[in-house]
Amino acid sequence: MASGTTAPPPPASLKRIVAASLIGTTIEWYDFFLYGSAAALVFNKLFFPGSDPLVGTLLSFLTYAVGFAARPLGALVFGHYGDRLGRKKLLVLSLVMMGGATFAIGLLPTHATIGTAAPVLLTVLRLVQGFALGGEWGGAVLLVSEHGDARRRGFWASWPQTGAPAGQLLATGVLSFLTAVLSDAAFGSWGWRIPFLLSGLLVIVGLWIRLSVDESPVFKEALAHAEARKATEAAAAEKLPLVAVLRHHWRDVLVAMGARMAENISYYVITAFILVYATTSAGVSRQTALNAVLIASAVHFAVIPAWGALSDRVGRRPVYLLGAVGIGLWMFPFFSLIDTGGFGNLILAVTVGLVLHGAMYAPQAAFFSEMFATRMRYSGASIGAQFASVAAGAPAPLIATALLADYDSSTPIALYVIAASLLTVVAVGVAKETRHRDLGALDAAPEVRDTTARTQDARVL
């Protein structure tokens, strides 16, 4: 059995590993969020012309949701091979797939050029994006979690999570710059392609950094342990990671899925749907809405490591619950502030929302990693996270836009997010605290890992 007392890597090595995960996740989230912003701003006109503007936006968000539908499949495939072959190889593959699909969207002819084939091709490329991202998240957070110092795992594992606001910041920043310097006609004609084509350059940088890091030492030890067991005549055949997850960790998968509901739904309402609501209902310009998301994303990036560090001190559950309760309570003030149409109020609404979201998102990486044994951790964490995204993040902008179209009010949308918050509070409330668990304990039951880790902590303190 692997020891939980293995010395952490040197600070320089750990920082390089964190940088590799962060840059890779930033690029992948840049690609993913770029599509979401473009879906709200221009895709309704370029790929779904002839519809009512709000209907066109709904169709555009429908292709956006398709990307989420592919994420569970990506989680299954990447999780299976990531638990068999290692984290690093699969992370390189996911980065290439995501970047390639995004670059291809930048070259895609519109409906005016090739007719209905345009939205079909757009949907196919969106599926590739979702498949790749479904495998990216689990590997990125595990690479850091399994390298890092156990006593600061929440802090270090939260850094790949900052790839989401960093990608949002980068995508929104590029779009905001282009909409500021280009006319609406120029942006709609060719300017929207530039941020998608930039993905090719970003992928080259990401690959260069990601290829320079080593495989997770915890995974190497687990693989050696598994090979030694298979070498003995009495050893039973090793189960597929997916089968093992569903047999031994099905409760943890359900907890992870429930924990994701408020986090995922609130994020896409705050960052994607706001571009629709602020411009159509509050009378805010597209540029103003983008700038508000840009500023709030910078704050979001800064607070995530702080929330992660706090989860190392007080536990994953208290921080997560604070975020889930807070985001539910914030929804009515959130929309009220946007309705004023003031730029300062818009910034306040989005920033507070993302700070509260960060309280859920920051400890999530360590929390989910600590739920599963090493040889099924990639599969378990990915399945729990990505299957929830189909019911949470995928339809969130679509549902919010439909509610707005039907009721012409933000109240049903606020209630929708509050319901998700209640579900997350229940899921996290019934979960066990995980911050003391030893990721190197391969075969011990969670209760044994908890006891062992607490004993080690007591000796250190």
N, C-alpha and C positions, 0 to 999 in steps of 0.2 A: 504494500500500500504506500502511496506517495505520502510524503511527510508534509504537514502543514507548516513546518518551520523552515522550509527552503528559503535561503536568503534572497531578497529582492534583487533585481538587476541593478547595476550602477546607475546613478541618476542620469548620466548622459545617455545611456542605452534606453532607459525608460522614456526619456523625453523624445528620443527618436521614434520609438514605437508609438507614443501618443501622437506625435506629429504625422506619422504615416497614416494612422487611423483617422485623425482629424481631417487631413487634407483629402483623403479619399472620400470620406463621408460628405465633406463640404462640396466636392465636385458632384457627387451623385445627387445630393439634395438640391444643388444648384440646377441640375438638369431637370429634376422632378418638379421643383417649384416654379421654374421658368415656364413650364407647360401650364401650370395652374394659373399663373398671372396672365399668360397669353390667352388662355381660354376665357378669362374674364374680360379681357380688353379687345382682342382682335379676331380670335378664331371664329366667333359667331358670325362675323361678316365674311371672312375669307373662305371658310369651309362649309358654312350653313347659311348661304344667302337666301333671300326671299321669304324669310320667316319674320314674325314679329320679333323685335329686339330681345325681349325677355325670353321668348321661346327659343330663339337662336342661342342665347346664353345657356339655357337649360340643355340643349343638344350638345353644346360645347363642353359643359360640365359632365355630360354623360360619357363622352370620350375620356374625360379626366378620370372619371370613376372606373373606367375599364382598366386603367393602370393598376388600381388597387386590387381588382379582381385577379390579376396575374401574380400579385405578391405572395399569396399562400402557396401557389405552385413553386415559385422561386424559393420560398422558405423550405418546402419539402425537399426539393432537389439539392439546393446548396447546403441545407442542413445535413442531409444524408451523406453527401460526399465530404462536407467539412468535418464531420465526425469520423470519417474513415481516412481521409487523405490529409487533413490539416486545414487550418484557418487561412493561411497565407495564399495558397494556390487559388482558392475559391474567391478570395477578395480581389485578386488580380483579374480574374475572369469577369466578375461582376462589374468592375470599373470599365473594362473594355466594352462590354455589352451596353451599359448605360450610356457611355460617351458616344459610342457609334450610333445608337438610335437617336440621340439628341442631335448630333451633327446631321444625320439624314433628314430630320424634320426641317432643319434650316434650308435644305435643298428641295423640299417637297413642293410640287406644283399645287396651286390652289384650285378651288372649284371652278373658277372662271377659265382655267386652262384645260383641265382634264375631266371636269364634271364630277360625277358621283364617285369616281375612283379616288379623288383627293381625300374625302373623309374616311374612306376605307383604308387607304394607306396610312393616314394619320392614326387611325385606331390600331393598326398592326404595330406601328412603331411605339405607340403608347403601351401596348402589351409587353413589348420587349423591355421598355423602361421599368414597368412594374415588376416583371420577372427578375430583373437584375437587382432592383432595390430590395425585393423580398429576401434575397440572399446576402445583401450587403450588411444590413444592420447587425444581425447576429454575429457575424464574423468579426466586424470592426470592434464591437464592444467586448467580445471575448478575448481578442488579441491583447487588449489592454488589461482587462480584468485578470487574465491568467498570467500576465507578466508582473503586475504591480504589487506593491506592498499591501498586505491584507488589511492593515490598520487604517490605510488611506484609500481603500479600494473605491469607495463611493466618490471621492474627489477625482482620482485618476480616470475611472470609468466614465465619469460625466463629461470628459473632454471630447470623446467621439460624439456625444450628444450635442455638443455645441456646433457640430457640423450642420445641424438642421437650421438654426438661426443664421449661421455663417453663409450657408447656401441661399437662404432666403434673402439675406442682406446683399449678397452678390447678385442674385437674380433681379431683385427689386431695384438695386442700385443701377445696374446696367439699363434696365427698362426705363427707370426714372430719368437717367441721363439722355437716353435716346429720345424719349418723348419731350424732353425739354429743348433739345437742339434741332429736332426734326419737326416738320409740319405733320399734321394728322394724315395728310395724303401720302407723304413720303414714308412715314412710319408704317402705314397700312399697305403700301406698295412693296417696299423692300427692307425698311429699317427693322422690322420685327425679326428678320432672319439673322441679323448680326449676333445677338446673344446665343442663339442656337449653334451657330458656326464656331463661336469662341470655345465651345465645349471640346472641340478637337485638340486645341492647344492645352487646355487644362488637363485633359486626360494624359497627355504626354508627361506633364509635370508630375501628376499623381502617380503614374506608373514608375517613374524614376525613383520616387521616394518610397513607394510601397514595396518595390522589389529589393530594397536595401535592408529590410528588417528580417529578423529570424522568426522561425515558427515558435509558437507558444511552448514554453518548457513544461507546463502542466500537461498539455496535449501529448508532447513527446513521451513523458513518463507514463501517461495513461496508455499510449499506443504500445510501448514496450511491455507494460503489464499485460495487455491483452494478447500480445504475441506470445508471451511466456505461458499464459494459460492455454492458448491453442496448441502449444507444443506438447503439452502433457496428454497422455492417452485418455485420461479420465475427464478431461475438460469438455464441457458441453459446447455445442455450436453457438457462436456468438450471435445474438439477436440483432436484427436491423435496428439502427438507432430509433426510427419512427415507432417500431413495435415496442421497444423498451420504454420510450417516452409515454406511450399510451397505456402501458401496463403499470409502470411504477410512478409516473408523474402526472396522471390525468387531472388530479385536483390542482396541481400547480399550473397546468396549462389553462384551466378555467379561471384561476385567480389572475393570471397574466392577462387573459382576454378581458376580464371585467375591469382590471386596473387600467387598461388602455382606452376604455370607452370615453371617459370625460377628457382625458389627455388628448386623444386623437380628434374627437369631434370639436372640442373648443378651439384647438389650434387652427383647423381649417375654416371654421367660422370666423375667427379673428383675423386670419391672414389672407384667405382667398375670397370668402363671401363678402368681406367688408368692401372689396373693390366694386362689387355689384351694389350693395346696399348704400354705401356712401355716395356713389355717383347717381343712382336712380332715385333714391328716396330722400336723401339729405341734401341733394343739390351741390355736393362737393365735386370739384374737378378731379379728373383722373390723376393729374400730377400731384395734387394735394393728398389724395388717398395713398398714392405710392410713397410719397415722402413720409407720411405718418408711419406706415409699415416699416420703412427703412430705418427711421429713428428708433422705433420700438424694438426692432430686431437687434440693433446694436446693444440695447440694454439687456435684452433676452440673452444674448451671447455672454455678457459679463456676469449675469447672476447665476447661470447654470452651475459653474464650478463651485460657487459659494453654497448653493443648495446641496450639491454633492458632498462638500466638506461637512456641512451640518448633519447630513445623514450618517456620517461616520461617527459623530458624537452622540446623537440622540436616537439613531435608528432610521431605517428606510421608511417604515410605516408611518411614524408621526409626521415626517416631512411630506410624504405622499398625500396623507389625509388632509393636511393643511392646504395643499394645492387644490385638491378635489372639492373641499367645502368652499374655499375661497372663490374658485372660478364659478361655482353655482350662484353664490351670493352677488358676484360682480355683474352678472348678465344684464339685469335691468338697468343699473347705472351705466353700463357699457353702451347700450343702445340710446339711452337718454342723452349722453354726452355727444354721441355722433349726430343725433337729431338737431343739435344746436347749430351745426354747420361750422363751428369755430375750429380753426386749425389746432389751437392749444388743447381744446377739449378732445379733439380726435386723437392727438398724440397721447393724452392722458388715458383715454379709454383703451387704446391698443396696448400701451406700455404696461399698465397695471394687469391687463389680461394676460400678457405674455410672461410677466414676472410670476404670476400665480401658476400659469402653465408650467413654468420652469421648476416649480416645487414638485411637480409630478414627474416631469421629464428627466430631471437630473438624477434622482436615485434609481430610476427605472433600469438603467443598464446594470448596475451592481445587483439590484433587487432580483431581476430576472435571471442573471447569471448564477446567483447563489441558490436558486431553486433546484438546479439540475446537476446530476453527476457528469463528470468530464466527458465520457464517451457518448453522451446523448445531450450534451449542453447546447451545441450549435442547433440541433434539431428542436429541442425543447423551447429554448428562448425564441428562436425564429418562428416556430409554429404559434406559440402563445401571442407573440407580438403581431404577426402578419395576418393570421386568421381574424383577429379582432378588427384589423384595418378594413376588411370587407364590409363589416357592419357599422363601422365608426367613420373613419376618415373618407372612405370612398363615397358614400352617399351624402355626407354632411353638407357640402356646398349645394348639391342637387336638391336635398330636402329643404334647406334654408331658402333657396331661390323659389322653390315651389310654394312654400308657406307664404313667402312674401307676395307671390303672384295671386294666391288664393285669398289671403286675408288683408293684404295691403297694410300690415302692421308687424312690428318687431316682437310683439308679445308671444306669439306661438313659437318663434325662433328661440327666444330666451327660455321658455318652458322646455323646449327640446334639449337644450344644453343642460338645464337643471336636472332633467330626468337622467341624463347620462352621468351627471355628477353623483346622484344618489346611487346609481348602480356601481360606480367605482368605489364609493365609500363602503358599500356592503362588501365588495370583493376584497378590498385591502383590509377592511375590518376583521374579516375571518381568516386572513392570512397569518402565518407565523413570521416573527421578526427573523431576518436572515443575516444581519451584518456580522454575526460571530462565526458564520459557517466557513469551513475550510474547503477551498476549491480543489485542493489536492487529494482529498479523501475520496478515493475512487469507488469503493464498494460499500462504505458505511451508510447506514440509513441517515436521513437528515437529523434525527434526534441524537444519534451518536456523534455526528459532525458538530452539532451545536455544543454538546457537552465537552468534547475535546477542545474546540476552539475557545470556549469560555475559560477552561483550565489554563490554556496557553496564555490567554490575555491576562489572567490573574497573576501568572508567574512574571510576565513582562512588567505589569504595573506594581 
